[in-house]
Amino acid sequence: MQIHFILVEPAVPENVGAAARAIKTMGFSSLRLVNTKAHLDEKASWLAHASNEILENAKEFVSLQEATQDINWVIGTSAKKRRVNEDYYPSTKVNELIQAKANTIKNLAIVFGREESGLTNDELKLCDIVTSIPMKTTYPSLNLAQSVMIYAYTLSMLSFEDNKPGRETNQSELNVLKTKTEQILNKIGFEENTAIYNRIMERLMILGETDIHLVLSIENKIHKCFKKDIFK
């Protein structure tokens, strides 16, 4: 599994450099940046400290939607709960959710918002789940680089030892499930961006590998009942 760290419009070069350092020290290499040139500032390289290749190889995108086009599962981060999502998961539970998906995802991204305002509601809607770091106090809050370090450390402990050689994998299944569900919901009259529609999609994206297979089987039966291919 490839894990990508995405920073949306970071304004402080030092934060980007420190984030690159955190990513490298925890064994990761992919940094994606949305609508920023902060990584090109000399101050970013000062803080990167032997992690400058992370900055140099960082991919730039104009929007979060563009940055996540090839991602199977997008994890958003937020310092406080917003109404756009019903469920927020602590950073301590992230690995459990990822491991439950096992072979159904190939590319995973974790997204961090702006230093001052975080991710917008529209950007949070692009994330499959939203997580936050449990803190003893609400102020002072963690800065961007500290948050990246905590998630990078957490993700570095992921283990997929139970994936035995020769085991059949289908890393597009989660995307297939999402697409089929969206089309079934539209077919039976659930409108996009309504509370029930968003809630169904939100819960769908935390299913583990076994449940993904199960729901896909059900949806294939529903497809046959429609007597025509609604998934094209």
N, C-alpha and C positions, 0 to 999 in steps of 0.2 A: 504494500500500500504506500502510495506517495502522499505525503502531508505537505500542504502549502500554507504559509503564513501570509495573510493579506492585511495590509495597513491602508486604511481609507483616509486620504487627505491629511496625513500627518504634517504638522507645521513646524515642528522643532527638529532640526537636523540631528541634534544630540540623541534624541529619542530613537530616531531611525537607526543610528549607529549602534546604540546600546541594544536595540532589538536584534540587529544582525548578529551581534556578539552572543546574545542569549540563544539565538537559533542555532548557531554553529556549535556552541559548547554542549548543547543537548543532542547533537548528532544530526541536525536537519540542514538543508541547503537551499530550499526554495522560498524566496521572498517575492511577493507580488505587491506592487504599489499602485494605488488609484489616485490619479489627478494630483501628483506632487512631483517636485524635483528636489525635495529636501535631502535625498540620498546623495546628491551630487555636490552638496556643500562640504567644504573641507572639515567642518565641525563634526559631520557624520563619521568621516574616516578616523578622526581622533578617538571617538568613543567606540568604534568598531574593534579596534585593537586586535590586529591579526585576523580579522574577519572581513577584510575589505573585499574579498572575492564574492561574498554574499551580496554586498552593495553593488559591485560591478556587474554581477549576473542577474540582478533584480529585474523582473519584467514589469513594464509600465502599461497601465490601462487607463482609459478615460472614465470608466464607470465600474461599479461593483458587478453589475450584470455582465459586462464584458469579461471581467476578471474571473468569473465563476462559470463561464460557458462550458468548460470541459470537466467540471467538478461533479462528482456523484452525490456528495453529501456536504452541505455547508453549515458550519457551526458559527453562529454569531456570538459576540460577547457584549455584555451591557453591565454598567455599574448599578443601574436601578431598573426596576420592573416598569415596562410600558404596557399600555392596553393592547398593543398590536399582537401580543402573544399571550396565551393563557398560561402556558407552562414555562417555567424557568428552571434550569437544572444547575446545581452547583458544579464547579469545576472538578470537584472530587468524584463526580459520577460520570464524567465524560468518557473515560477509558472503558467503563462497563458498557456504556451505550455503543461505543465503537466496536468492541469485541463481540458484542451480540450480533452484529451485522456480518462479521467474519468475511466471507468471500464475495459478498454482494456489492462491495464498493472497492474501487481501484484508486480514485483520487479524492482526497478529503481536504477541505480548506477550513481554517479557523480565521475569523475576520475580526479585526480590531478597528474601532472608530476613531474619530478625531479627539485630540487631547481635551478640548473644551466641551464638546457636545456629544461625543460618541457617534453611534450610527443613527441615521434618521429612521423614522418609522417605515418608509418605503424600502430602505436598505435592509431593515430587520425582516421585512416580508420576503426578501430573497433568500433568507437563511432558513434551513430546515429545522433547526432547533436554536434556542438562545440559552446561553449559560452565563453565570456570573461567579465571581470569586467570593466565597463567604468571608466576611470580615467582622471583627469584634466591635469596631466602631465605624460609623458612616463618614467620619471626617477625622483626619485627612484621608482622601482616597488614594489608591495606587495610581502611579502615572503609567503611561503607555508601555514604556520599556519594562517596568516591573511586572505588569500584567502579562506581557509576552513571555517573560522569564518563567512565570508560574505555570502557564499553559505548556510551554516548551518542556519544562521539567516533568510535568504530569504526562504528557504524550510520549516522552522518552521511555516511560515504563511500560508501554504497550507491548504485549506479547501475543503471538499467534502460533504458539507451539503445537496447538491441537490441529493445525492445518496440515494434514499428512500429505506427503508426496503422492501424486497421482490422483488426488481428490479432485473431482470435477468442480470447476468454478464458473460462475457467470457474473462478471463484475458489472454487467449492465442491468441486472434484474431490478435494482432499486429504481433506476430511471424508468424502466418499463412499467413497473408498478405505479409509479407516480403518474405517468402519462395515461395509462389505462384508467386509473381512478378518476383523473380529471375529466376524461371523456365520458365515462359512465355517469358521473355526477351531472355533467352538462346535459347528457342525453335524458336523464330522468327529472330534470328541472331544477337542479340546485345551481343558483347563479354564483359566478365567481365573486370573490371579495365580500360575500355575506358571512355572517358570524359562523353559521353551521358549516359552510363550505371550508372556510379557513380552519375550523376546529378539526374537521375530518382529516384534512391534509396534514395538519400539525401532528396529530396522533399517529397517522400513517407512517411518518418519517422516523419514528422511534422504534418501529418493529424490528425484532431480531431476524436472523436469517431464516429460521424455521417458520416463523409467522409470515415472512415475506413469501415463501414458497406456498404456504397455505392460502393466503389471500389471492395470490396470482391464480391458483387453481380455481378458486371461486369465481374470479373475474372472467376466466376463460369460459366457464359454464354460462355466465351471464351473457357473454359475447355470443355464444351459440343460440341462446334464447332470443336474442334480437333478430336472428335469421339474416343478418347482413353484417358485413365487416365495418364496425363503427370506429375501428382503431386506425384507419388510414386517413 
